[in-house]
Amino acid sequence: MYRHCTRGFKMPFVTAEPPLPEPLRSFDSTAAALAAELAGAEKLAAEVRDLRLSGRLLANTLESIRVELTYHSNAIEGNTLSLRETQLIIEGKSPGAERDLREIEEARNHDRALRQIEKWARDRPTSPLDLSALLDLHRTVLTDIDSAAGRFRSDRVRIVGTGFVPPGSHKFDALLPQLVDRAHRPQVHPVLQAAELHYNLAAVHPFADGNGRTARLLMNHHLLRRDFPYAVIELGERGLYLAALDHANLGRVEPFARLVLDAVVRTSLKLLGQ
């Protein structure tokens, strides 16, 4: 699953870069402050890789992480299925009680999307998602739920609970390619790039619905192809998660980078049985 080991990754010397167009943010400046924690996350990711290559990483342990990721990502957006109900639906079973069809489809779709990014990470580990694949990922998330699945929005949107206003769709041609191309930069720590991808997609907010789930999937695709485990943002962290996004909207990106880093470490420890 995690093909390329990042053992021995060298922290870059951070140099000034041209200002990014709003609302894009660079997370490079957090490298020095988080250097020790990033090195620790890299060591754990290498241990997970070694466990997998030796055949000692239990399949049901990895599957439990997938179920947790689907449950938490949907629950953050208001889905009321329990963790157990999510598991049953993914296994093709009845959740045991009458549940909203949309919520059931959200669980099925998110699990399909996880399998999709895992396959992409296996088949093309050196290639970040392009815009076509991004639309395909969004289509998977909202299949049979929203007629706008797999299409960028054309109208202005507002994000409930924040004063931040995403850019109009007329700016997508400039913003989206740059957002994706930044994942090609060498010598930037994969966890920081993953956090940056998530934040920037959420900030541009290119879809009418499904931006959060798609951003978290994009983040995790980047981690997988760089040989790191999933970052699972948990429902109990929702307040911290939204606050960190708000901080990043104002240019303070370290809290969001740290939250993603902590999520990667937590998953690594679970996979290692610690």
SULNOR-V490883 format. One record per residue. RES is the residue in one small letter. OMEGA is omega as a letter, one per 40 degrees, with the letter a starting at -180 (999 if undefined). Layout:
res=<RES:RES>
omega=<OMEGA:OMEGA>
This chain:
res=<m:y:r:h:c:t:r:g:f:k:m:p:f:v:t:a:e:p:p:l:p:e:p:l:r:s:f:d:s:t:a:a:a:l:a:a:e:l:a:g:a:e:k:l:a:a:e:v:r:d:l:r:l:s:g:r:l:l:a:n:t:l:e:s:i:r:v:e:l:t:y:h:s:n:a:i:e:g:n:t:l:s:l:r:e:t:q:l:i:i:e:g:k:s:p:g:a:e:r:d:l:r:e:i:e:e:a:r:n:h:d:r:a:l:r:q:i:e:k:w:a:r:d:r:p:t:s:p:l:d:l:s:a:l:l:d:l:h:r:t:v:l:t:d:i:d:s:a:a:g:r:f:r:s:d:r:v:r:i:v:g:t:g:f:v:p:p:g:s:h:k:f:d:a:l:l:p:q:l:v:d:r:a:h:r:p:q:v:h:p:v:l:q:a:a:e:l:h:y:n:l:a:a:v:h:p:f:a:d:g:n:g:r:t:a:r:l:l:m:n:h:h:l:l:r:r:d:f:p:y:a:v:i:e:l:g:e:r:g:l:y:l:a:a:l:d:h:a:n:l:g:r:v:e:p:f:a:r:l:v:l:d:a:v:v:r:t:s:l:k:l:l:g:q>
omega=<a:a:a:a:i:a:a:i:a:i:a:i:a:i:a:i:i:i:i:i:i:e:a:i:i:i:a:a:a:a:a:a:a:a:a:i:i:i:i:i:i:i:i:i:i:i:i:i:i:i:a:a:i:i:a:i:a:a:a:i:i:i:i:i:i:a:i:a:i:a:a:a:i:a:i:a:i:i:a:i:i:i:i:i:i:i:a:a:i:i:i:a:i:i:i:i:i:a:i:a:i:a:i:i:i:i:i:a:a:i:i:i:i:i:a:a:i:i:i:a:i:a:a:a:a:a:i:i:i:a:i:i:i:i:i:i:i:i:i:a:a:i:i:i:a:a:i:i:i:i:i:i:i:a:i:i:i:i:a:i:i:i:a:i:i:a:i:a:i:i:a:a:i:a:a:i:i:i:a:a:a:i:i:a:i:i:i:a:a:a:i:i:i:i:i:i:i:a:a:i:i:a:i:i:a:a:i:i:i:a:a:a:i:i:i:i:i:i:a:i:i:i:a:a:i:i:i:i:i:i:a:i:a:a:i:i:a:i:i:a:a:i:i:i:i:i:a:i:a:i:i:a:a:i:i:i:a:i:i:i:i:i:i:i:a:i:i:a:i:a:i:i:a:999>
